[in-house]
Amino acid sequence: MKYYVAFDGGGSKVEAILFDENLKRIRNARMTGMNTASTSRETVSANARKLMDELIKREKAAQGSNTTRKYFA
């Protein structure tokens, strides 16, 4: 199964939403903001990956699967 992640972010919070291959919303995760005006691009990128990892971890636990991840810039 393919998964897609969308981000909704700003200075105070960012939410990552996991969708399945039919674009059905599966789950979401939140963390502090990702404003590049006050945070380095490297930190923003690392935080985005942490959010994706958390979503995948939750999905693996729910499905009992061996889901892998691929990052696209």
Secondary structure, 3 states (H helix, E strand, C coil): CCEEEEEEECCCEEEEEEEECCCCEEEEEEEECCCCCCCCHHHHHHHHHHHHHHHHHHHHHHHCCCCCCCCCC
